[in-house]
């Protein structure tokens, strides 16, 4: 009498397919980057505290020629319209200001934020290693 062999499923091809899918998704995924519109030369300082990302943050970038809000280049008038619509006055605002920007432009931006009572400000800079 012939002895029956037990039938087993070979798992090797299944494991290969799973690893190939994992590699495919890792290679094709897009990782979220900061939405930055302006190429800025930020001032360098020693490392400080990190900005908490618990709330939706307003990101404002300021260069000599342009200003951007949340990755979109806008004018001061458009910026004022959008800032006036912010209801949460404790909403975090991150400022990325180019090192060569004149102080009067910075003062104009800070006055605009103060006008609409946005005082939860963070100045972002490069950190020295």
N, C-alpha and C positions, 0 to 999 in steps of 0.2 A: 504494500500500500504506500502511496506517495504522501509525503508529508506536506502540508500546506504552509506556505510562507505568509507571515502576517503582512498585510499591506500598510505601508506608512507613507505619509505625505512628505516629500522632500522639501524642506523649508529654505534651502539655499537660494533658489531663484526668487522667492518671495522677499527674503532679506535684501537681496541685490536690488530689487525693484524699489523697495522702501528707501534704501540709501540713495539711489539715483534720484528719486523724487525729492528727498531732503536736500540734496545738493542742488537740484534744479531750482527749488524755491529759495534757497539761500542766495544763489547767484542772481536770480532775476528780481528779487525784492528790492524795493527802493526804500532806503532809510530816510526818515524825516530829517531835514536840515533846517537850520534857522532861516526864516524868510527874510533875507537881506536884499535890499535893492541897490544900495550904494557901496562902492568900494572905498572903505575908510581906513585911514592910518590912525588907529587908536593909540592913546598914550599908554606907556608901559609903567606898571606899578607892581609892587609885591602882591602876592596872592591874598585876597580878602574873602569875604563871605560870598557864598553862591546865592543867586536869586531863586527864591522858591517859585515853583510852577504850579501851585495849587489853584490859583485863579487864572482866568484868561488875561494875559498880559498885553498891554499896548506897547508895541516896539516902535520907537521913533529914532530915525537915523538922520544925522545932520552933517552936511558937508558944506564947503564954501559956496557951492552953486545950487545945491538941491536939498530937498527934505523928503523923507519917505516915512510912511505910516504902515506898519505891518507888511513890509515888503513891496509896497506900491508907492511910486514916486508921485508926490502931490505938491500943491502950492500951499503957502501959509493960509490962504483963505479956505481951501478945502480942508486943511488940517483943523482949522478953527471950527468949521461946521461939524466935523466928525467928533471932535473932542467935546463940543457943546452937547452932543447927544448921549454922552456917557452918563448913566444915572448913578452908578456905584462910584462914589468919590474915594473909596479905599482901594480901588482897582490898581494893581501894580503897573507902573510905567517904567520901561527900561529905555534909557537914553544912550545911544551910541553916537558920540560926537567926534568928528575928525580932529586930530591934534592941531591942525592949522586953521581951524575956524576962528574967525574974529569973535571977540567977546560980546559985541553988540548983537550978533545973531543968536548966541546962546542966551543972552538976557531976554531977547524978544521971545524965544521959545519958552523960557521959564516963566515969563510974565503971562503968556498965554495959558500955560498949565495952572498957574496960580489963580487966574481969572475964573477958571471953571473948577476950582478947589480940588485939583488933582495933586496931592502932595506925597503920595507913596512912590517916590522916585528912586531909581537905581541907575547910577552911571556905570556903564560897562567899559572896561579897558582890557588891554592885553596883560597877561600876568607873566612876570619874570620867573624863570625856572631856577 
